[in-house]
Amino acid sequence: MITVLSQVGIALPVLAAPMAGGPTTAAMVIAAGRAGSLGMVAAGYKTVHAVEEQLRQVRAESIPFGVNVFAPNPLPVDAELYRWYADEIQRDAVRFGLTLPTEPIEDDDSFDDKIQLLLDDPVPLVSFTFGIPSPRVIKALQEADTIVVQTVTNRTEAIAARDAGVDALAVQAHTAGGHSGTLTPTEPLVPTPITTLVAEITRAVELPVIAGGGLATPQAVAEVIHAGAAAAVVGTVLLRATESGASPTHQAALVDPARTETVLTRAFTGRPARGLRNAFIDAHEADAPWGYPAIHHLTSPLRKAAAAAGQPDFVHLWAGTGYRHATDEPTADILGRLAGKL
């Protein structure tokens, strides 16, 4: 991994995770790069034009950076269950003056067009989550001098990623905030400590590892490096950073003493993600259908409206288990402090 890190000019082995949906901004990516770390443009949920614009801003700084892409691994929703759930959620949406989609919306997040963008104008590093792209896509990116990283959550996925030809692995524990990168979203996540997971995967697969999930202190970062990771990646601790694009509602929830736990939920998007427990999860988790991205598209207008209105009980308050360590300070200072025991 030292070679992979040095290839893109990384000196600080604590990286800024890609947080789709707004928290990761171009300013955050730039701040990480200037600090000698690596920031990741989060391509998920963005149009190709929006990704291109963020890349333009980041490239202008001549810093190392990467791009994270959602690889297709669809979880089709049962149409009848979708309509039932849409009726349930519509009762929440009425208070915001919204009419939610009554029929499922399925898409692949413009995957092919985003890959073409990254082939036409290559970037130093591309990571994938949700699915493993075809060996053809991986090889094409590598031939464009792009390092390819795959998000995995267990040993089996790590072996599959290696066999597909990737250069490195982003190993994600169940403690991570936001969506799990699991390739089998309907199967329960095994609660394995990140250090154990790193050790298991590095024994099984001879690929460099970047480790993440609940890392929020210098000691935790040092432990994953000691376990065999070449770098750590953090996200939740950056949600309140100066450069964060997380909504004020989301940021306030992270320090709200009434928010005492994180839980894994499919209620907001139809695939497992970790966030602060709130009323929406309590009301809908037991009955929420599997189905991604259809359930994401169903609840998205409600979540956006609630965030704008300062109503956290209807917002996906993504957060890992280390959320209490999120601080209001520059990204560079946070990353530097987390590397303090290396």
Disulfide bonds with the S-S distance in Angstrom:
none
